[in-house]
Amino acid sequence: MQKRNLEVCLTPALLHLYDFKSSIVVVIDIFRATSSICYGIENGAEAIIPVATVEACESYRHSDFLLAAERNGEVVDGFDFGNSPFSYIREKVDGKTIVLTTTNGTHAINLSRGASKIVIGSFLNLKALCDWLKTQSNDVLLLCSGWKDKVNLEDTLFAGGVVHLLKNENYSLDDSGIAAEDLYNMAKADLNTYLKKTSHSERLKKLGIEEDIAFCLNLDLTTSIPVLDGERLVKMT
């Protein structure tokens, strides 16, 4: 069987360098958007609609949807919640549709439009995601959302975790994927301690939400894979 490509784009600023029209794009924003999306879909959210701007989120104001908006790590004034995973518990989201905009994650999702398929990855669904990817024939592009178009460690480490689980599945790796896996192998014994040094972790700690960081590093807490269907992220069936 011909080898598939398994590539890592370390920041959305580099996405224009990749031809991903026939690829599965896995969008990664560990702290915290894709972790919260995975948790929300697992907890029964009917759909999550990712939008690029606060204004677009605001345009759904008179609907039955929950509105979630985050900028610079904080909930935007006037919205139901932001992107803390603890806002996506079953009691709050079961059966609901959520409109979501975040600093980095929804930006990366919107840039990925045009891919063969867009799915959402986090440490929470790492095994389920990789088990599914093993069954697919497409090339795979792991898109790290980063922080305002800059590289970040937590997304890179997750990409490395995916590479670690897939590298023996007849994929051809790129250099950023090899580097990401090397980082993951250094950190995997204690992800929480390793990631305490990251700039995003420092930003979130200043906001008093260390619990979010620890939660987002839970391995395989969920089995759902959110997939973009039109404008909506839904549970893959």
C-alpha positions in Angstrom: 0.0 0.0 0.0 1.3 3.5 -0.9 2.5 5.5 2.1 0.2 8.3 3.3 1.7 11.6 4.4 1.5 12.5 8.1 2.5 16.2 8.4 2.5 18.7 11.3 1.8 22.4 10.7 3.1 24.1 13.8 1.1 27.3 13.4 -1.8 28.5 11.2 0.6 31.1 9.8 2.3 28.3 7.9 -0.9 26.6 6.6 -0.5 28.2 3.2 2.6 26.1 2.6 0.5 22.8 2.7 -1.8 21.3 0.1 -4.5 19.8 2.3 -7.4 19.6 -0.1 -7.4 15.8 -0.1 -6.2 15.5 3.5 -7.9 15.0 6.9 -7.0 18.0 8.9 -6.9 17.5 12.7 -7.3 20.9 14.4 -5.5 21.1 17.8 -5.9 23.7 20.5 -5.1 21.9 23.7 -5.5 25.0 26.0 -8.5 25.0 25.7 -10.8 25.1 22.6 -10.4 21.6 21.1 -10.3 20.0 24.6 -13.6 21.8 25.4 -15.1 20.8 22.1 -14.3 17.2 22.6 -15.7 17.3 26.1 -18.8 19.1 25.0 -19.6 16.7 22.2 -18.9 13.7 24.5 -21.4 15.2 27.0 -24.2 15.3 24.6 -23.9 18.7 22.8 -25.9 18.4 19.6 -23.5 20.6 17.7 -20.9 23.3 18.2 -20.7 26.0 15.6 -17.2 27.5 15.3 -17.2 31.2 14.2 -14.3 33.5 13.6 -15.4 36.6 15.3 -17.2 37.8 18.5 -19.5 39.7 16.2 -20.5 36.5 14.4 -21.1 34.8 17.7 -23.2 37.8 18.8 -25.4 37.4 15.6 -26.9 34.3 17.1 -28.1 36.2 20.2 -31.8 35.7 19.6 -31.6 32.0 19.0 -32.0 29.0 21.3 -28.2 28.4 21.1 -25.7 28.9 23.9 -23.1 31.5 23.1 -19.5 31.0 24.0 -16.8 33.6 23.4 -13.2 33.8 24.6 -10.5 36.3 23.9 -7.0 36.3 25.5 -8.1 33.5 27.9 -11.1 35.3 29.3 -14.8 35.1 28.7 -16.0 38.0 26.6 -18.5 40.2 28.5 -22.1 39.4 27.9 -21.6 35.7 26.8 -22.8 32.6 28.5 -19.3 31.1 28.8 -15.9 30.8 27.1 -13.7 27.8 26.4 -13.2 26.3 29.9 -13.9 22.6 29.7 -15.8 22.9 33.0 -18.4 24.9 31.1 -19.1 21.9 28.8 -20.5 19.5 31.4 -23.5 17.3 30.5 -25.8 19.3 32.7 -25.1 22.4 30.8 -24.7 21.2 27.2 -26.7 18.0 26.7 -29.0 18.4 23.7 -27.8 22.0 23.1 -26.1 23.8 20.2 -23.3 26.1 21.1 -21.9 28.9 19.0 -18.2 29.3 19.8 -15.5 31.8 19.0 -12.0 31.6 20.5 -8.6 33.4 20.1 -6.9 30.5 18.3 -8.9 27.3 17.8 -11.9 28.5 15.8 -9.5 30.6 13.7 -7.6 27.4 12.8 -10.9 25.5 12.0 -12.0 28.3 9.7 -8.6 28.3 7.9 -8.9 24.6 7.3 -12.1 24.7 5.3 -11.5 23.1 1.9 -9.9 20.0 3.5 -11.3 16.5 2.7 -12.4 16.3 6.3 -11.8 18.4 9.5 -11.8 16.7 12.9 -10.9 17.9 16.4 -8.1 16.4 18.5 -7.2 16.7 22.1 -5.5 14.6 24.7 -9.0 13.7 25.9 -9.7 11.7 22.7 -6.1 10.9 21.6 -6.6 7.1 21.4 -10.0 7.2 19.7 -8.8 9.8 17.2 -5.7 7.7 16.3 -7.7 4.5 16.1 -10.0 6.1 13.6 -7.1 7.7 11.6 -5.5 4.3 11.2 -8.6 3.2 9.2 -8.5 6.1 6.8 -6.7 6.2 3.4 -6.2 10.0 3.3 -3.1 12.0 4.1 -3.3 13.6 7.5 -2.3 17.2 8.4 -2.1 17.9 12.2 -2.8 21.7 12.5 -1.5 23.3 15.7 -3.5 26.4 16.5 -0.7 28.0 18.4 -1.1 31.3 20.1 -1.9 34.2 17.8 0.0 32.5 14.9 3.0 31.7 17.0 4.1 28.2 17.8 3.2 26.8 21.2 4.4 23.7 23.1 1.1 22.1 24.2 -0.3 21.8 20.6 3.1 20.6 19.3 3.3 17.9 22.0 -0.2 16.6 21.2 0.8 16.5 17.5 3.8 14.5 18.6 1.6 12.1 20.5 -0.4 11.4 17.4 2.7 10.8 15.4 3.9 8.5 18.1 0.8 6.3 17.8 0.6 6.4 14.0 4.2 6.3 12.8 4.2 2.6 12.3 1.0 2.7 10.2 2.6 3.2 6.8 2.9 7.0 7.0 5.6 9.2 5.6 6.6 11.8 8.3 7.8 15.4 7.8 10.5 17.0 9.9 8.1 18.9 12.1 6.3 15.7 12.9 9.6 14.0 13.8 10.5 17.0 16.1 7.1 17.0 17.6 7.3 13.3 18.5 10.8 13.8 20.0 9.3 16.5 22.3 6.4 14.2 23.2 8.8 11.4 24.1 10.6 13.8 26.4 7.4 15.0 28.1 5.0 12.1 28.1 5.9 10.7 31.5 4.6 13.9 33.1 2.9 16.2 30.7 1.6 18.5 33.4 5.0 19.3 34.8 6.6 19.7 31.4 3.9 22.1 30.2 4.1 24.3 33.3 7.0 26.1 31.6 4.8 27.1 28.6 3.9 30.7 27.9 0.2 29.8 27.5 0.2 28.0 30.8 1.7 31.1 32.4 -1.1 33.2 30.9 -3.8 30.9 32.2 -2.3 30.7 35.6 -2.4 34.5 35.9 -6.2 34.1 35.2 -6.4 31.6 38.1 -7.5 28.6 35.9 -4.8 26.0 36.6 -7.5 23.4 36.9 -8.3 23.9 33.3 -4.7 23.1 32.3 -4.6 19.9 34.3 -8.0 18.8 33.0 -6.9 19.3 29.3 -4.0 16.9 29.9 -6.2 14.0 30.8 -5.6 11.1 28.5 -8.5 9.3 26.8 -11.3 10.7 28.9 -13.6 10.7 25.8 -14.2 8.5 22.8 -16.1 11.0 20.6 -14.5 12.5 17.5 -16.0 15.9 16.6 -16.1 16.3 12.8 -17.1 19.4 10.9 -20.4 18.9 9.0 -21.1 22.1 7.0 -21.0 24.8 9.6 -21.4 22.5 12.6 -19.1 20.3 14.6 -21.0 17.1 15.5 -20.2 13.7 16.8 -18.8 11.4 14.2 -21.0 8.4 13.7 
